[in-house]
Amino acid sequence: MILHNPIKKANFVMMKKIRTILTALMIAASVSAQADVKWLATTHDFGAFDEDFGPASTEFRFVNEGSAPVTIVAARASCGCTTPKYPREAIAPGDTATVIVTYDPAGRPGRFSKYVAVDISDNGRTKLYVKGTVVGAAGSVQARFPVDAGNGMQLQRGAVMFGSIIKGHTRSASVNLYNRSTDSISPSVENMPSYISMMMEPETVAPGEQGTAVFYFNSARCPLYGFVNDTVMIATVTGAETFPLPFVGIVEEDFSKLTPKDIKKAPVATLSETSIDFGKIDRKGKISRTCTLRNEGKSPLVIRRLYSLDDAVDFAIDKKVLKPGKTATITVTVDTSKLSGALLNARGALITNDPSAPTQTMRLVGTF
């Protein structure tokens, strides 16, 4: 806006100066008003406490250092788990007022940080913070971490499941854990085979907090194909009592780089029988049957593994590599003394480098 009248222009400049002065006075008054109330503390740390102890409370105090009474207009919590309690009457100059903040830990294990926003007349808003860590009660923790590994360490599951792993690759699997003890723990693992490693996140888990044990399965270091299982021992700290933690993985051959030409020239594994009937058997000892394996492909057939997960069953094969057109003899031995029940109903697995059927199942049956 352009002012051509000198008087109007002078009045405009004067009013602008007055508004600037008034604004400065209002800011100064606001700062002065806010300084009238002095909080002794605005944060409280409950530390770690058990959920079973119930709601935890603390007191926040302020002093009215001004020359006029003040009133707490409102106090609002950031969530329903936190409750404020405050005086409704005016606080005279020189007096002290108390705001009680209560946190309810029921069903809320783990670390928390909440606040209550307190509005005081002519003094603006102040946020009062409460924080801490809730050590979950048995019932609350049990639902999410049902496996008791001892010394206050609860596990989300009782096994490490890797699933399928392509030979030469590494796969990870994790197990979440919870520290229900009153001391920090640094979980460690013993009895790990060379192809298994573990990393804790974080390395130290405080009371009432969660951590994750991340396991890595390096299949390049694993000598087996197919179903692989073993057990590691986990403890809250090195040297403490250990807890068995099984792990399971399935190592599979990598056929992804084979071309259509390679597949045409690939080996083909053909079993003479996929179901072996032992007929009537007794519990006197070991009994055996045989079948044959033939390579009907155009490249050497490599037997990666021949096994059964049943302790009563054992497999043997007289050749580990079959040239095209050649056969091998498979001997199946059953220790009947290790069988329970009235039937033999077991399975074996043959794993080869046949890309069309890398794993073939053999069923073993019989009756006592």
C-alpha positions in Angstrom: 0.0 0.0 0.0 1.4 3.4 -1.0 0.6 6.5 1.3 0.7 9.9 -0.4 -0.6 11.9 2.5 2.2 12.8 4.9 -0.1 12.9 7.9 -1.6 9.6 7.2 1.8 8.2 6.6 3.0 9.4 10.0 0.0 8.0 11.7 0.5 4.7 10.0 4.2 4.5 11.1 3.2 5.5 14.7 0.5 2.8 14.9 3.0 0.2 13.5 5.4 1.2 16.3 2.6 0.9 18.9 1.7 -2.6 17.7 5.3 -3.7 17.9 5.6 -2.4 21.4 2.4 -4.0 22.5 3.5 -7.3 21.0 6.8 -7.1 22.8 5.0 -6.3 26.1 2.6 -9.3 25.6 5.6 -11.6 25.0 7.3 -10.3 28.0 4.2 -10.7 30.1 3.8 -14.3 28.9 7.4 -15.1 29.8 6.9 -13.5 33.2 3.7 -15.4 33.8 5.2 -18.7 32.9 8.1 -18.1 35.3 5.6 -17.7 38.1 5.3 -21.5 38.4 8.3 -23.6 39.2 8.2 -27.4 38.8 10.6 -29.3 41.0 10.8 -32.1 38.4 8.9 -33.0 35.2 10.2 -36.6 34.7 10.0 -39.7 36.9 11.6 -43.1 36.1 9.9 -46.0 37.9 12.8 -48.3 36.8 11.9 -52.0 36.5 8.9 -53.2 38.5 6.7 -56.3 38.5 3.3 -56.2 36.9 2.0 -58.2 39.8 2.7 -55.2 42.1 -0.2 -53.3 40.4 -0.4 -49.6 39.5 2.6 -47.4 40.3 2.3 -43.8 41.3 4.6 -40.8 41.7 4.1 -37.1 42.8 5.1 -34.1 40.8 5.2 -30.8 42.7 5.3 -27.2 41.7 5.7 -23.9 43.7 3.6 -20.8 42.9 6.4 -18.2 42.9 4.1 -15.5 41.5 2.1 -12.8 43.3 -1.3 -14.1 42.3 -3.1 -17.4 42.8 -3.0 -20.0 40.0 -5.3 -22.9 39.2 -4.8 -26.2 37.4 -7.2 -25.9 34.6 -6.8 -29.5 33.2 -4.5 -32.5 33.3 -4.8 -34.9 30.4 -2.9 -38.2 30.0 -1.4 -39.4 26.7 -3.2 -42.8 27.1 -5.7 -44.6 29.2 -3.0 -46.5 31.1 -1.9 -43.3 32.8 -4.1 -41.4 35.3 -3.5 -37.9 36.8 -4.9 -36.6 40.1 -4.6 -32.9 40.9 -6.1 -30.3 43.3 -9.1 -28.3 42.1 -8.7 -25.3 44.4 -6.5 -22.3 43.7 -2.8 -22.4 44.8 -1.9 -19.2 46.6 1.5 -17.4 46.1 4.3 -19.3 47.9 2.2 -22.5 48.2 3.1 -25.9 46.7 0.7 -28.1 44.7 1.0 -31.8 43.9 0.0 -33.7 40.8 -0.2 -37.5 41.3 0.4 -39.6 38.2 -0.4 -43.3 38.2 0.6 -45.9 35.6 -1.4 -49.2 35.3 0.9 -52.0 34.1 -1.8 -54.6 33.8 -1.3 -56.5 30.5 1.5 -54.1 29.4 4.9 -55.8 29.9 7.9 -54.1 28.6 9.3 -50.5 28.5 7.0 -47.5 28.5 7.1 -43.7 28.4 3.9 -41.7 28.9 3.1 -38.1 29.8 0.4 -36.0 31.4 -0.2 -32.5 29.9 -1.0 -30.0 32.8 -2.6 -26.7 31.9 -2.2 -23.9 34.6 -4.1 -20.6 34.5 -1.9 -17.9 32.9 1.1 -20.3 32.8 0.6 -22.4 29.7 1.1 -26.1 29.5 3.7 -28.4 31.0 4.2 -32.1 30.2 5.0 -34.5 33.1 6.7 -37.7 31.9 6.7 -41.1 33.6 8.7 -44.0 32.2 10.0 -47.4 33.3 9.9 -51.1 32.4 7.2 -53.5 33.5 8.4 -57.1 34.2 5.4 -59.0 33.0 3.4 -61.3 35.3 3.4 -65.0 34.6 0.0 -65.0 32.9 0.8 -62.0 30.6 4.1 -63.4 29.6 2.9 -67.0 29.1 0.6 -66.0 26.3 3.4 -64.5 24.2 6.4 -66.4 25.5 5.2 -69.8 26.5 8.6 -71.6 26.7 10.3 -71.3 30.1 14.1 -71.5 29.4 15.0 -71.1 33.1 16.4 -68.2 35.2 13.6 -65.9 34.1 14.1 -66.2 30.3 11.0 -67.0 28.4 11.1 -68.0 24.7 8.5 -67.3 22.0 8.9 -70.9 20.7 10.8 -74.0 21.6 12.5 -74.6 18.3 14.3 -72.7 15.5 12.6 -73.4 12.2 14.7 -72.6 9.1 12.5 -74.1 6.4 14.1 -75.0 3.0 17.6 -73.9 2.3 19.3 -74.1 -1.1 22.7 -75.7 -0.9 25.4 -73.0 -0.8 23.1 -70.4 0.7 22.6 -69.0 4.2 19.2 -68.6 5.8 18.2 -66.9 9.1 15.5 -67.7 11.6 14.8 -65.9 14.9 13.4 -66.7 18.3 12.1 -63.8 20.4 12.7 -63.9 24.1 11.6 -62.0 27.2 13.6 -61.3 30.4 11.2 -61.8 33.3 14.1 -61.8 35.9 15.1 -58.7 37.9 18.7 -58.7 36.4 19.9 -58.0 32.9 20.7 -61.1 30.8 23.1 -61.7 27.9 21.9 -64.9 26.3 24.6 -67.2 24.9 24.4 -70.5 22.9 26.6 -73.6 23.3 26.9 -76.8 21.3 26.5 -75.1 17.9 27.6 -77.1 14.9 30.0 -75.4 12.4 27.2 -74.4 10.1 25.1 -72.6 12.7 25.8 -69.2 14.2 23.8 -66.9 16.5 23.6 -63.1 17.1 21.7 -61.5 20.0 19.7 -58.2 19.4 20.4 -56.5 21.7 23.4 -58.3 23.3 22.1 -57.4 26.8 18.4 -57.6 27.6 17.3 -55.5 30.6 14.6 -56.8 33.1 11.1 -56.7 31.6 12.4 -56.2 28.1 12.5 -58.3 24.9 15.3 -59.5 22.8 15.8 -61.6 19.6 18.2 -64.5 19.1 18.9 -64.5 15.4 20.3 -67.9 14.1 22.1 -68.4 10.7 22.2 -71.7 8.8 25.1 -71.8 6.4 24.3 -74.7 4.2 27.7 -74.6 2.4 29.2 -75.8 5.7 26.5 -78.5 6.3 27.6 -82.0 5.1 24.0 -83.2 4.7 21.1 -82.8 2.2 17.5 -83.2 3.2 16.1 -83.0 6.7 18.7 -81.6 9.1 18.0 -81.3 12.8 20.2 -80.8 15.9 20.0 -79.1 19.2 21.9 -76.1 20.6 21.9 -75.1 24.3 20.9 -71.6 25.2 21.6 -69.8 28.6 20.8 -66.4 30.1 24.6 -65.8 30.5 27.7 -67.7 29.7 28.2 -70.5 32.2 24.7 -70.5 33.5 22.3 -73.5 33.3 21.5 -74.2 29.7 18.2 -75.0 28.0 17.9 -77.3 24.9 16.7 -75.5 21.7 16.2 -77.8 18.7 16.6 -76.5 15.2 15.3 -77.9 11.9 16.2 -77.1 8.2 15.8 -78.8 4.9 18.8 -78.6 2.6 17.9 -78.8 -1.1 20.1 -78.9 -4.2 20.4 -75.8 -6.4 19.1 -76.6 -9.9 18.4 -73.0 -10.8 21.4 -72.6 -13.1 20.5 -75.7 -15.3 19.7 -74.9 -18.9 17.1 -76.8 -20.9 20.0 -78.6 -22.5 21.4 -79.6 -19.1 18.0 -80.9 -18.0 17.8 -83.2 -21.1 21.2 -84.6 -20.2 20.5 -84.9 -16.5 20.5 -88.1 -14.6 17.2 -89.9 -13.8 16.8 -91.9 -10.6 14.4 -94.9 -10.8 13.7 -97.1 -7.9 12.5 -100.7 -8.5 10.2 -100.3 -5.5 8.9 -97.3 -3.6 7.0 -99.5 -1.1 8.7 -102.4 0.6 6.4 -104.9 2.4 8.2 -106.9 5.1 5.1 -109.0 5.6 4.7 -110.8 8.9 7.6 -109.9 11.3 8.5 -110.7 14.9 10.5 -108.9 17.5 13.5 -111.2 17.5 16.0 -108.7 16.0 17.0 -107.3 12.6 15.4 -108.1 9.3 16.5 -106.8 5.8 15.1 -106.4 2.3 16.7 -105.1 -0.9 15.7 -103.1 -3.9 17.6 -101.5 -6.8 18.2 -98.0 -8.0 18.9 -97.4 -11.7 20.2 -94.3 -13.5 18.1 -93.9 -16.7 19.5 -90.5 -17.5 22.5 -89.4 -19.6 24.7 -88.0 -16.8 26.2 -89.6 -13.7 23.7 -90.0 -10.8 25.1 -88.9 -7.5 23.4 -90.2 -4.3 23.4 -87.3 -1.9 21.8 -89.1 1.0 19.7 -92.1 1.9 18.1 -92.1 5.3 15.2 -92.5 7.6 14.1 -90.4 10.6 13.0 -93.7 12.3 15.7 -95.0 14.7 14.6 -98.6 13.9 15.4 -98.2 10.2 18.8 -98.2 8.5 19.7 -97.8 4.8 22.8 -98.9 2.9 23.7 -98.5 -0.8 26.6 -100.2 -2.5 27.4 -97.3 -4.9 27.4 -93.5 -4.4 27.7 -92.6 -8.1 25.9 -94.4 -10.9 26.9 -94.0 -14.6 24.1 -93.8 -17.1 22.4 -97.2 -17.4 24.0 -98.6 -14.2 22.2 -99.9 -11.1 22.9 -100.0 -7.3 21.6 -102.2 -4.6 19.8 -100.6 -1.6 19.6 -102.7 1.6 16.9 -101.7 4.1 17.4 -103.1 7.7 14.7 -102.8 10.4 15.6 -103.5 14.0 12.2 -104.9 15.2 13.2 -104.6 18.9 13.0 -100.8 18.5 9.5 -100.8 17.1 6.4 -100.1 19.1 2.8 -100.9 18.4 1.5 -103.7 16.1 2.7 -102.3 12.8 5.8 -101.3 10.9 4.9 -98.1 9.1 8.1 -96.1 8.4 9.5 -94.0 5.6 12.9 -93.4 4.1 14.2 -90.7 1.7 16.5 -91.0 -1.3 18.1 -87.7 -2.3 20.0 -87.5 -5.6 21.1 -84.9 -8.2 18.1 -85.9 -10.4 16.5 -82.4 -11.1 13.1 -84.0 -12.0 12.8 -85.9 -8.7 15.6 -84.9 -6.3 13.9 -86.5 -3.3 12.0 -89.8 -3.5 10.2 -91.4 -0.6 10.4 -95.1 0.2 7.6 -96.6 2.4 8.2 -99.6 4.7 5.3 -101.6 6.0 4.8 -104.9 7.9 2.8 -106.4 10.7 3.7 -108.3 13.9 
